[in-house]
Amino acid sequence: MPHMPSIFPKGVYAILDFDRVKPALPDDEVGEAEYLLRYINDATKAGAVAVQFRAKSVPGHSLWLPKLIGQLRAGMDASVPLILNDHVAALAPIADRAGLGVHLGQDDATAQHGRSRLGDDALIGCSTHNAAQVATAQSTPANYLGFGPICTTGTKSDASPTVGFKALAGAVAQSGKPIVAIGGIGLAQIPKVVSSGAHAAAVISAWLGDEGAPNGPNFARMAMQELVAAWRKAKRDA
């Protein structure tokens, strides 16, 4: 079995929000998985360094979710990690497959629990929103930390208060673990994320479009190409 690196390269971290794109998906499971793979493969071909699959409306005990994640993992670039948001239990049945991970919020299972259920090779990320949480996370088995929301975001109705770029730079300086900036990040914010020293910029709306009117795969592909180009330009200019 191929071994996945403990962290993905620096760059754009794509979050594929199932609830966001669901209106654009076919009604049957096979067509649905194929359509989701179009989003994923277009994003990774454009240069996304990691893909997180978020399915907040799907219960953790769903039998459909492990099956879908297995299909997505098998159909995408083997060198790019596929990270499931929240659902440790759904990932556990297929945790022996390479290139999988889980991202956990402050109100989800702990990184220690995720590691015990998924094993040493699973990639684990944890959300943080302030310096105290970043400090606490240093002693956990998380591979990376999400930090934000950096800017105002409409993606989560229960989002924490925005923290801004100064706090992001502080989190990067404070943390011994890679920091992924998240929350309201689009083309205009990418250079500031790069200058902060963050490992990656997580994008949702800037890639997938607005709630209720999602980008189809073609528009999403073009959006990701622009985001990756902006990251690479900012790195060259730094």
FENURVEN-V77688 format. One record per pair of residues at least 12 apart in sequence whose C-alpha atoms are under 10 Angstrom apart, sorted by the first residue. I is the first residue (numbers start at 0). GAP is how many residues later the second one is. D is the distance in Angstrom with one decimal. If there is no record, write none. Layout:
I:GAP:D
I:GAP:D
//
This chain:
0:95:9.0
0:96:7.8
0:97:6.8
1:76:8.9
1:77:9.4
1:95:8.9
1:96:6.3
1:97:8.4
2:76:9.6
2:94:9.6
2:95:6.4
2:96:7.7
2:118:7.4
2:119:9.9
3:74:9.0
3:75:7.4
3:76:8.7
3:77:7.8
3:94:6.4
3:95:5.6
3:96:8.6
3:117:7.1
3:118:8.3
3:119:8.5
4:74:8.9
4:75:9.7
4:76:9.1
4:94:8.6
4:116:8.4
4:117:9.7
4:118:8.6
5:93:9.9
5:114:9.6
5:115:7.5
5:116:8.3
5:117:6.6
5:118:9.1
5:136:9.8
5:137:6.5
5:138:9.1
6:42:9.9
6:43:9.5
6:74:8.9
6:116:7.3
6:117:9.3
6:118:9.8
6:136:6.5
6:137:7.4
6:170:9.6
6:171:8.2
6:192:9.8
7:41:6.2
7:42:6.7
7:71:9.0
7:72:7.4
7:73:7.3
7:115:9.2
7:135:9.7
7:136:9.5
7:170:9.7
7:191:9.1
7:192:9.2
8:39:9.4
8:40:6.1
8:41:8.4
8:71:9.3
8:190:7.8
8:191:8.2
9:38:9.4
9:39:7.0
9:40:9.4
9:168:9.2
9:169:9.9
9:170:9.2
9:184:9.5
9:187:9.9
9:188:8.3
9:189:5.0
9:190:5.3
9:191:8.6
9:221:9.4
9:222:10.0
10:36:8.0
10:37:6.8
10:38:5.9
10:39:8.6
10:169:9.3
10:179:9.8
10:183:8.8
10:187:9.1
10:188:6.8
10:189:4.7
10:190:6.5
10:191:8.8
10:216:9.5
10:217:7.2
10:219:10.0
10:220:6.6
10:221:7.9
10:224:9.5
11:31:9.5
11:32:9.7
11:34:9.9
11:35:7.5
11:36:5.1
11:37:5.9
11:38:7.4
11:39:9.2
11:168:9.1
11:169:9.8
11:178:9.0
11:187:8.9
11:188:5.5
11:189:5.0
11:190:6.1
11:191:7.3
11:212:8.5
11:215:7.3
11:216:6.2
11:217:9.7
11:218:9.6
11:219:7.2
11:220:9.6
12:30:9.5
12:31:9.6
12:34:9.4
12:35:5.8
12:36:5.7
12:37:5.0
12:38:6.1
12:39:7.6
12:167:7.9
12:168:9.2
12:169:9.2
12:186:9.5
12:187:6.1
12:188:5.7
12:189:4.5
12:190:6.3
12:191:9.1
12:215:9.6
13:25:9.8
13:26:8.4
13:29:7.3
13:30:8.7
13:33:9.8
13:34:6.2
13:35:7.7
13:36:6.1
13:37:4.8
13:38:6.2
13:39:8.7
13:68:9.9
13:186:9.8
13:187:8.3
13:188:5.8
13:189:5.4
13:190:6.7
13:192:9.7
13:193:7.7
13:194:9.4
13:210:8.4
14:25:9.4
14:28:10.0
14:33:9.9
14:35:8.4
14:36:5.7
14:37:4.6
14:38:6.0
14:39:6.9
14:67:9.9
14:68:9.0
14:69:9.6
14:70:9.2
14:167:10.0
14:187:6.7
14:188:6.0
14:189:5.4
14:190:9.0
14:192:8.5
14:193:8.7
15:20:8.3
15:23:7.8
15:24:7.7
15:27:9.7
15:35:6.9
15:36:5.9
15:37:4.9
15:38:6.0
15:39:8.6
15:67:10.0
15:68:9.8
15:69:9.9
15:187:8.9
15:188:6.9
15:189:9.7
15:191:8.8
15:192:7.6
16:19:10.0
16:35:8.2
16:36:6.1
16:37:4.7
16:38:6.2
16:39:8.3
16:68:9.5
16:138:9.3
16:187:7.3
16:188:9.3
16:191:8.1
17:18:8.4
17:35:7.1
17:36:5.9
17:37:5.2
17:38:8.0
17:39:8.5
17:40:9.2
18:35:8.0
18:36:6.3
18:37:7.3
18:38:7.0
18:39:9.1
18:192:8.8
18:193:9.4
18:195:9.8
19:34:9.3
19:35:9.1
19:135:8.8
19:184:9.0
19:185:8.9
19:188:7.5
19:189:8.4
19:190:7.9
19:191:5.9
19:192:7.0
19:193:8.2
19:194:6.4
19:195:9.3
20:14:9.9
20:15:8.7
20:18:9.6
20:187:7.3
20:188:8.9
20:189:9.5
20:190:8.4
20:191:8.3
20:192:8.3
20:193:5.5
20:194:7.6
20:195:7.9
20:196:9.6
21:14:9.4
21:190:9.2
21:192:8.4
22:188:9.8
22:189:7.4
22:190:7.9
22:191:7.5
22:193:9.8
23:12:9.9
23:188:9.6
23:189:8.5
23:190:7.0
23:191:8.1
23:192:6.6
23:193:9.1
24:191:9.0
28:35:9.1
28:39:8.6
29:38:9.4
29:41:9.7
31:36:9.3
32:34:9.9
32:35:6.7
32:36:9.1
32:38:7.2
32:39:7.0
32:42:9.5
33:37:8.9
33:38:8.4
33:41:8.8
34:181:9.4
34:182:7.9
35:17:9.7
35:32:9.7
35:36:7.7
35:181:8.6
36:34:8.8
36:35:6.2
36:36:9.1
36:37:9.9
36:38:6.9
36:39:7.0
36:180:9.5
37:34:9.9
37:37:9.7
37:38:9.2
37:178:9.6
37:179:6.3
37:180:8.9
37:182:9.8
37:183:9.1
38:12:10.0
38:168:9.8
38:169:9.0
38:176:9.8
38:177:8.2
38:178:5.3
38:179:8.4
38:180:9.9
38:181:7.1
38:182:7.2
38:185:9.9
39:12:9.4
39:13:9.4
39:32:8.3
39:33:9.9
39:35:9.2
39:36:7.1
39:37:9.0
39:42:9.4
39:177:9.0
39:180:9.8
39:181:9.2
40:31:9.6
40:34:8.3
40:35:6.0
40:36:7.2
40:39:10.0
40:176:9.7
40:180:9.1
41:34:9.7
41:175:7.6
41:176:8.4
41:178:8.1
41:179:5.5
41:180:8.9
41:182:8.2
41:183:9.0
42:164:8.9
42:174:9.2
42:177:7.9
42:178:6.0
42:179:9.0
42:180:9.1
42:181:6.0
42:182:7.7
42:185:9.4
43:32:8.3
43:33:7.3
43:35:9.7
43:36:7.4
43:177:9.4
43:180:8.9
43:181:9.7
44:31:9.9
44:32:8.6
44:176:8.9
44:179:9.5
44:180:8.8
45:175:7.1
45:176:8.4
45:177:9.4
45:178:6.3
45:179:5.2
45:180:8.8
45:181:9.1
45:182:7.0
45:183:8.9
46:33:9.9
46:177:7.9
46:178:7.4
46:180:9.2
46:181:6.1
46:182:8.7
46:185:9.8
47:32:8.3
47:152:9.8
47:153:9.9
47:154:9.7
47:155:10.0
47:176:7.6
47:177:8.8
47:179:9.0
47:180:6.9
48:30:8.9
48:31:6.2
48:32:7.8
48:33:9.9
48:151:8.4
48:152:9.9
48:179:9.5
49:29:9.2
49:30:5.5
49:31:5.3
49:32:6.5
49:33:7.7
49:150:9.3
49:152:9.2
50:29:7.4
50:30:6.3
50:31:5.1
50:32:6.1
50:33:8.6
50:49:10.0
50:50:9.9
50:151:9.3
50:152:10.0
51:29:8.2
51:30:5.8
51:31:4.4
51:32:5.6
51:33:6.6
51:48:9.8
51:49:8.6
51:50:8.2
51:51:7.9
51:150:9.2
51:152:9.9
52:16:8.4
52:19:9.6
52:29:7.2
52:30:6.1
52:31:5.0
52:32:6.0
52:33:9.6
52:49:9.2
52:50:9.4
53:29:8.6
53:30:6.3
53:31:5.0
53:32:7.9
53:33:9.2
53:49:9.3
54:29:8.3
54:30:7.1
54:31:8.6
54:32:8.8
55:29:8.0
55:30:8.1
55:31:9.1
57:29:9.2
58:28:8.4
58:31:9.1
59:26:8.3
59:27:5.5
59:28:7.8
59:29:6.4
59:30:6.0
59:31:9.4
60:26:8.6
60:27:9.9
60:28:7.0
60:29:6.5
61:25:9.7
61:27:9.3
61:28:7.0
62:27:7.7
63:26:9.0
64:19:9.7
64:22:9.1
64:25:6.4
64:26:8.3
65:18:9.8
65:21:9.6
65:23:9.0
65:24:5.3
65:25:6.0
65:26:8.3
65:27:7.1
65:28:6.9
65:29:9.7
66:23:9.1
66:24:9.5
66:26:9.4
66:27:8.7
68:13:8.3
68:14:9.2
68:15:8.0
68:21:8.9
68:22:7.9
68:25:8.6
68:31:9.0
69:12:9.9
69:21:9.0
69:23:9.8
69:24:7.1
69:25:9.7
69:27:8.4
69:30:9.4
72:24:8.5
72:25:8.7
72:26:7.6
72:27:7.6
73:23:9.3
73:24:9.9
73:25:9.9
76:22:9.6
77:20:8.2
77:21:6.9
78:19:9.5
78:20:7.3
79:19:7.0
79:20:9.1
80:17:8.5
80:18:4.7
80:19:5.7
80:20:7.0
80:21:10.0
80:41:9.5
80:42:7.9
81:16:9.5
81:17:6.2
81:18:5.1
81:19:6.2
81:20:8.3
81:41:8.9
82:16:8.3
82:17:5.7
82:18:4.3
82:19:4.9
82:20:6.5
82:39:9.1
82:40:7.4
82:41:8.1
82:42:8.6
83:16:7.7
83:17:6.1
83:18:4.6
83:19:6.1
83:20:8.9
83:39:9.9
83:40:9.5
83:41:9.9
84:16:8.6
84:17:5.6
84:18:4.8
84:19:6.4
84:20:8.4
84:23:9.8
84:39:10.0
84:40:9.2
84:41:9.9
85:16:6.5
85:17:5.7
85:18:5.0
85:19:6.9
85:21:9.4
85:22:6.4
85:23:7.7
85:28:9.6
85:39:9.9
85:40:9.7
86:15:7.2
86:16:8.3
86:17:8.2
86:21:8.7
86:22:8.7
86:27:9.4
87:13:9.0
87:14:6.6
87:15:8.7
87:16:8.5
87:20:9.3
87:21:7.7
87:22:9.9
87:23:9.9
87:25:8.5
87:26:6.2
87:27:9.4
87:29:7.4
87:30:7.7
88:20:10.0
88:25:8.9
88:28:8.0
88:29:9.0
89:12:10.0
90:23:9.6
90:26:8.9
90:27:7.5
90:31:9.9
91:22:9.0
91:24:10.0
91:25:6.2
91:26:5.7
91:27:9.1
92:24:9.5
92:25:8.8
93:24:8.8
94:22:8.3
94:23:5.4
94:24:7.4
94:26:8.8
94:27:7.3
95:22:7.8
95:23:8.1
95:25:8.6
95:26:8.6
96:24:9.4
96:25:9.0
97:23:7.6
97:24:7.8
97:25:9.8
98:22:8.3
98:23:7.2
98:24:7.7
99:18:9.2
99:21:8.4
99:22:5.8
99:23:6.4
99:24:9.0
100:13:9.2
100:14:9.8
100:17:8.2
100:20:8.5
100:21:4.9
100:22:4.1
100:23:5.5
100:24:7.9
100:42:9.8
101:12:7.6
101:13:9.5
101:16:8.9
101:20:7.5
101:21:6.4
101:22:5.1
101:23:6.4
101:24:8.6
101:40:9.7
102:20:8.3
102:21:5.8
102:22:4.5
102:23:5.6
102:24:7.5
102:39:9.1
102:40:10.0
102:41:9.2
102:42:9.0
102:43:8.7
103:20:7.6
103:21:6.1
103:22:4.8
103:23:6.2
103:24:9.7
103:38:9.4
103:41:9.5
103:42:9.3
104:20:8.6
104:21:5.8
104:22:4.8
104:23:7.6
104:24:9.9
104:40:10.0
104:41:8.9
105:20:7.4
105:21:6.1
105:22:7.0
105:23:8.9
105:27:8.8
106:20:9.4
107:18:9.3
107:19:9.7
108:17:9.8
109:14:10.0
109:16:8.3
109:27:10.0
109:30:8.6
109:31:9.4
109:32:9.3
110:13:6.8
110:14:7.7
110:15:7.0
110:26:8.7
110:29:6.3
110:30:6.0
110:31:5.8
110:32:9.3
111:12:9.5
111:27:9.9
111:28:6.5
111:29:6.2
111:30:8.0
112:28:9.5
113:27:8.9
113:28:9.0
114:25:9.6
114:26:7.0
114:27:8.2
115:25:9.9
119:21:9.1
121:20:9.7
121:21:9.1
122:18:9.6
122:19:7.6
122:20:6.2
122:21:8.3
123:16:10.0
123:17:7.6
123:18:4.9
123:19:5.3
123:20:6.8
123:21:8.7
124:12:10.0
124:16:9.0
124:17:5.4
124:18:5.8
124:19:4.9
124:20:5.4
124:21:6.8
124:53:9.7
124:54:9.5
124:55:9.2
125:14:9.3
125:15:9.6
125:16:6.4
125:17:8.3
125:18:6.7
125:19:4.9
125:20:5.9
125:21:8.6
125:53:9.8
125:54:9.8
126:15:10.0
126:17:8.9
126:18:5.8
126:19:4.5
126:20:6.0
126:21:7.9
126:22:9.8
126:52:9.7
126:53:9.1
126:54:9.9
126:55:9.3
127:17:6.6
127:18:5.8
127:19:4.9
127:20:6.8
127:21:9.1
127:32:9.8
127:43:9.4
127:51:9.5
127:52:9.9
127:53:10.0
128:16:9.8
128:17:8.2
128:18:5.5
128:19:5.2
128:20:7.1
128:21:9.1
128:30:9.8
128:31:7.1
128:32:8.3
128:33:8.5
128:34:7.4
128:38:9.4
128:39:9.5
128:42:9.4
128:53:10.0
129:17:7.7
129:18:7.9
129:19:9.9
129:30:9.8
129:31:9.9
129:32:10.0
129:33:7.7
129:37:7.8
129:38:9.1
129:40:9.6
129:41:7.9
130:16:9.5
130:36:8.1
130:37:9.4
130:39:7.9
130:40:6.4
130:43:7.9
130:44:9.2
131:39:9.7
132:12:9.8
132:14:9.5
132:38:9.8
133:12:9.3
133:13:8.2
133:37:6.8
133:38:9.3
133:40:7.7
133:41:6.7
133:42:9.5
133:43:9.2
133:45:9.4
134:36:8.9
134:39:7.6
134:40:7.2
134:41:9.4
136:38:8.7
136:39:9.7
136:40:8.8
137:36:9.5
137:37:6.9
137:38:6.8
137:39:7.0
138:37:9.9
141:35:8.1
141:36:9.8
142:34:6.7
142:35:7.5
142:36:9.6
143:31:9.5
143:32:9.2
143:33:5.4
143:34:4.9
143:35:6.0
143:36:7.3
143:55:9.0
144:26:9.6
144:27:9.8
144:30:8.7
144:31:9.9
144:32:6.7
144:33:6.3
144:34:5.0
144:35:6.1
144:36:8.6
144:54:9.7
145:32:8.5
145:33:5.8
145:34:4.6
145:35:5.9
145:36:6.5
145:37:9.7
145:52:9.9
145:53:9.9
145:54:9.2
145:55:9.3
145:56:8.5
146:16:8.7
146:20:9.2
146:21:7.0
146:24:7.7
146:25:9.2
146:32:6.5
146:33:6.0
146:34:5.2
146:35:6.0
146:36:8.4
146:51:9.4
146:54:9.9
146:55:9.7
147:12:7.8
147:13:8.4
147:14:6.6
147:15:6.1
147:16:7.8
147:17:9.3
147:19:8.8
147:20:7.5
147:23:9.8
147:31:9.9
147:32:8.6
147:33:6.1
147:34:5.2
147:35:5.8
147:36:9.1
148:12:6.9
148:13:4.9
148:14:6.1
148:15:7.6
148:16:9.9
148:19:9.4
148:32:7.6
148:33:5.5
148:34:4.0
148:35:7.0
148:36:8.9
149:12:5.4
149:13:5.1
149:14:4.6
149:15:6.4
149:16:9.3
149:17:8.3
149:18:7.2
149:31:6.8
149:32:6.0
149:33:5.1
149:34:6.6
149:35:7.4
149:39:9.4
149:43:9.2
150:12:7.1
150:13:6.1
150:14:8.4
150:30:9.9
150:31:8.2
150:32:5.5
150:33:4.7
150:34:6.8
150:35:9.8
150:38:8.9
151:12:9.2
151:31:6.6
151:32:5.3
151:33:8.8
152:29:9.3
152:30:5.5
152:31:4.5
152:32:8.3
152:51:9.7
152:52:8.7
153:29:8.8
153:30:7.7
153:51:8.5
153:56:8.8
153:57:8.3
154:28:8.2
154:29:8.3
154:49:7.8
154:50:7.4
154:55:8.7
154:56:7.7
155:27:9.1
158:24:8.8
159:23:9.8
161:21:8.0
161:22:9.2
162:20:9.4
163:19:9.6
164:16:9.2
164:24:9.3
164:27:7.1
164:28:7.3
164:30:9.4
164:31:7.1
165:26:9.8
165:30:7.9
166:29:9.3
167:12:9.3
167:13:7.2
167:14:9.7
167:24:9.7
167:25:8.0
167:28:6.6
167:29:8.6
167:30:7.6
168:12:9.9
168:23:9.6
168:24:8.5
168:25:9.8
168:26:8.3
168:27:4.6
168:28:6.7
168:29:7.4
169:26:8.4
169:27:9.7
170:25:9.2
170:26:9.6
170:27:8.7
171:24:7.2
171:25:6.4
171:26:6.0
171:27:8.5
172:23:9.0
172:24:8.2
172:25:9.3
176:22:9.3
177:19:9.4
177:20:7.1
177:21:5.6
177:22:8.3
178:18:8.5
178:19:5.3
178:20:5.4
178:21:6.9
178:22:8.9
179:13:9.1
179:17:9.8
179:18:6.0
179:19:5.6
179:20:4.7
179:21:5.7
179:22:6.5
180:12:6.9
180:13:9.6
180:15:9.5
180:16:9.9
180:17:6.5
180:18:7.9
180:19:6.3
180:20:4.9
180:21:5.9
180:22:9.0
181:18:8.8
181:19:6.2
181:20:4.9
181:21:6.9
181:22:9.0
182:18:9.0
182:19:7.5
182:20:7.6
182:21:8.5
182:22:9.5
183:18:9.0
183:19:7.7
183:20:8.2
183:21:7.7
183:22:8.2
184:16:7.2
184:17:7.1
184:18:6.0
184:19:8.1
184:20:8.2
184:21:7.0
184:22:9.9
184:42:9.9
185:15:9.0
185:16:9.2
185:17:6.9
185:18:8.7
185:19:7.8
185:20:5.1
185:21:8.2
185:37:9.7
185:40:9.8
185:41:7.4
185:44:9.6
186:16:9.7
186:19:7.4
186:20:9.8
186:36:9.1
186:37:9.8
186:39:7.5
186:40:5.8
186:41:9.1
186:42:9.4
186:43:6.6
186:44:8.6
187:39:9.4
187:42:8.6
188:12:9.1
188:38:9.9
188:41:9.4
188:42:9.7
189:12:9.8
189:13:9.8
189:37:7.6
189:38:9.1
189:39:9.9
189:40:6.5
189:41:6.0
189:42:9.6
189:43:9.7
189:44:7.5
189:45:9.9
190:39:7.2
190:40:6.7
190:41:9.3
190:42:8.3
190:43:5.2
190:44:8.0
190:46:9.1
190:47:8.8
191:39:9.8
191:42:8.5
192:38:8.7
192:41:9.1
193:36:9.8
193:37:7.0
193:38:9.2
193:39:9.8
193:40:6.5
193:41:6.6
193:43:9.9
193:44:8.0
194:39:7.8
194:40:8.2
194:42:9.6
194:43:6.9
199:31:9.1
200:26:9.5
200:27:9.8
200:30:8.6
202:21:9.0
202:24:8.8
204:15:9.7
204:18:9.8
205:14:8.6
205:17:6.9
205:18:8.0
205:20:9.7
205:21:8.1
206:12:8.3
206:13:5.4
206:14:7.8
206:15:8.5
206:16:5.3
206:17:5.7
206:18:9.3
206:19:9.3
206:20:8.0
207:12:5.5
207:13:9.0
207:15:8.0
207:16:8.9
208:14:8.9
//
